[in-house]
Amino acid sequence: MQNEIIIAGLSLVGTFVGSFSGMKLMTYRIEQLEKKVDKHNHFAERVPILEEQMRVANHRIADLEEEEHRNRPLPQN
């Protein structure tokens, strides 16, 4: 009877230790996932800014090409 109580107590302690270790691992993994989500959110905030900058740059290039075309001398035959 005493052996069964000792075995049950050791099993209980092992269960608690295993559960605590699992909780620590889960907490660590959640923190790592939160960091990745934060990084992704920061990137998602920057995309519209980059798109606007690209639109402005493309517009400026088009204006320069148009100006160059207007200032080009006509070919003489």
DAMOJO-V208740 format. One line per field, one symbol per residue. phi: phi as a letter, one per 20 degrees, with the letter a starting at -180 (. if undefined). psi: psi as a letter, one per 40 degrees, with the letter a starting at -180 (. if undefined). burial: b if it has 16 or more other ideal C-beta (glycine too) atoms within 10 Angstrom, else e. A space follows every 50 residues. Layout:
# DAMOJO-V208740
phi->???
psi->???
burial->???
This chain:
# DAMOJO-V208740
phi->.ffffffffffffffffffffffffffffffffffffffffffffeggff ffffffffffffffffffffeffffde
psi->dddddddddddddddddddddddddddddddddddddddddddddddddd ddddddddddddddddddddehiihh.
burial->eeeeeeeeeeeeeeeeeeeeeeeeeeeeeeeeeeeeeeeeeeeeeeeeee eeeeeeeeeeeeeeeeeeeeeeeeeee
